[in-house]
């Protein structure tokens, strides 16, 4: 998206100079007109090539800390530009500091804080900028930043729940698979040579393990290359709309992780909606932002269907129930909140309930998985070891007779 340096005039007749990103000069003029600013001149700026920068984008924790500090400073009466300048100077992340300095420059040029942040969407997403815009319009920026920091912290907690549920068992299985492969590849062949020199009849378990060892030794490299290729193909397929929709649907139907991920999706949906509604963001914009931050194509489609139904004059309950994604209890509670005019309060209570449910579910899952993984791995490794020693026990028994 091109960046324009513009000259404009507000309703008071003051001349404003600034920079803003827009699809075209006409789009820039329309955006400024909505803010009651009239464009006089605009020139597209040539983007200079930047040298390579070390470090990635700020983490959600960085954003949460920044947001909470911003809230405290605004509440204490520190001027907006000074807040941004002070916080930019304290950021360890270079990209975050550079973005904040750019926001400071744009605000000093007359841009609103929300519009300035919107030019840095890799750091400040639509949810963030829409809430800031609502806070500026209502004069409650300190309250908005408090809500934003709480939302980001809760969202980080939900992401950690997903990581705890998925990463731990996957990591254990991958490490164990590597150990078993190493045993079959390096250790078992030594026993195979020993058994060949002894000329002893091998029992069935030993022959199975030796066969697996020869398969790994002969085709292991091709298997590894095949798995890498499959991984890249799946990643490419997942990036397509159809692939993402199919994969996300299968994830939600998975026997063990599906119910947990569904609870996380419900918690994220209700938490995001409650935060946006409390900040004064219009309901249709709330649903649009919530859909794009859901993290699952099935959930996103269901929320967008709700948005479409509401724009047609229907209530929120019917399309939620028709989606089949959200539990009936959640749909009923949202319906009660909508009828009572307390939708924000009801969504907050649902979010709190499901956050506790997610914590309990993750704890139960870890409790069940740990002994299961230990038993499976112990049985596999122990079976390989015993099968390798069985011919030796047989030979020792024959020699002792």
Rosetta blueprint (number, residue, H / E / L):
1 X L
2 X L
3 X E
4 X E
5 X E
6 X E
7 X E
8 X E
9 X E
10 X E
11 X L
12 X L
13 X L
14 X L
15 X E
16 X E
17 X E
18 X E
19 X E
20 X E
21 X E
22 X L
23 X L
24 X L
25 X H
26 X H
27 X H
28 X H
29 X H
30 X H
31 X H
32 X H
33 X H
34 X H
35 X L
36 X L
37 X E
38 X E
39 X E
40 X E
41 X E
42 X E
43 X E
44 X E
45 X E
46 X L
47 X L
48 X L
49 X L
50 X L
51 X L
52 X L
53 X L
54 X L
55 X L
56 X L
57 X L
58 X L
59 X L
60 X H
61 X H
62 X H
63 X H
64 X H
65 X H
66 X H
67 X H
68 X H
69 X H
70 X H
71 X H
72 X H
73 X H
74 X H
75 X H
76 X L
77 X L
78 X L
79 X L
80 X H
81 X H
82 X H
83 X H
84 X H
85 X H
86 X H
87 X H
88 X H
89 X H
90 X L
91 X L
92 X L
93 X L
94 X H
95 X H
96 X H
97 X H
98 X H
99 X H
100 X H
101 X H
102 X H
103 X H
104 X H
105 X H
106 X H
107 X H
108 X H
109 X L
110 X L
111 X L
112 X L
113 X H
114 X H
115 X H
116 X H
117 X H
118 X H
119 X L
120 X L
121 X L
122 X L
123 X L
124 X L
125 X L
126 X H
127 X H
128 X H
129 X H
130 X H
131 X H
132 X H
133 X H
134 X H
135 X H
136 X H
137 X H
138 X H
139 X L
140 X L
141 X H
142 X H
143 X H
144 X H
145 X H
146 X H
147 X H
148 X H
149 X H
150 X H
151 X H
152 X H
153 X H
154 X H
155 X H
156 X H
157 X H
158 X H
159 X H
160 X H
161 X H
162 X H
163 X H
164 X H
165 X H
166 X H
167 X H
168 X H
169 X H
170 X H
171 X H
172 X H
173 X H
174 X H
175 X H
176 X H
177 X H
178 X H
179 X H
180 X H
181 X H
182 X H
183 X H
184 X H
185 X H
186 X H
187 X H
188 X H
189 X H
190 X H
191 X H
192 X H
193 X H
194 X H
195 X H
196 X H
197 X H
198 X H
199 X L
200 X L
201 X L
202 X L
203 X L
204 X H
205 X H
206 X H
207 X H
208 X H
209 X H
210 X H
211 X H
212 X H
213 X H
214 X H
215 X H
216 X H
217 X H
218 X H
219 X H
220 X H
221 X H
222 X H
223 X H
224 X H
225 X H
226 X H
227 X H
228 X H
229 X H
230 X H
231 X H
232 X H
233 X H
234 X H
235 X H
236 X H
237 X H
238 X H
239 X L
240 X L
241 X H
242 X H
243 X H
244 X H
245 X H
246 X H
247 X H
248 X H
249 X H
250 X H
251 X H
252 X H
253 X H
254 X L
255 X L
256 X L
257 X H
258 X H
259 X H
260 X H
261 X H
262 X H
263 X H
264 X H
265 X H
266 X H
267 X H
268 X H
269 X H
270 X H
271 X H
272 X H
273 X H
274 X H
275 X H
276 X H
277 X H
278 X H
279 X L
280 X L
281 X L
282 X L
283 X H
284 X H
285 X H
286 X H
287 X H
288 X H
289 X H
290 X H
291 X H
292 X H
293 X L
294 X L
295 X L
296 X L
297 X H
298 X H
299 X H
300 X H
301 X H
302 X H
303 X H
304 X H
305 X H
306 X H
307 X H
308 X H
309 X H
310 X H
311 X H
312 X L
313 X L
314 X L
315 X L
316 X H
317 X H
318 X H
319 X H
320 X H
321 X H
322 X H
323 X H
324 X L
325 X L
326 X L
327 X L
328 X H
329 X H
330 X H
331 X H
332 X H
333 X H
334 X H
335 X H
336 X H
337 X H
338 X H
339 X H
340 X H
341 X L
342 X L
343 X H
344 X H
345 X H
346 X H
347 X H
348 X H
349 X H
350 X H
351 X H
352 X H
353 X H
354 X H
355 X H
356 X H
357 X H
358 X H
359 X H
360 X H
361 X H
362 X H
363 X H
364 X H
365 X H
366 X H
367 X H
368 X H
369 X H
370 X H
371 X H
372 X H
373 X H
374 X H
375 X H
376 X H
377 X H
378 X H
379 X H
380 X H
381 X H
382 X H
383 X H
384 X H
385 X H
386 X H
387 X H
388 X H
389 X H
390 X H
391 X H
392 X H
393 X H
394 X H
395 X H
396 X H
397 X H
398 X H
399 X H
400 X H
401 X L
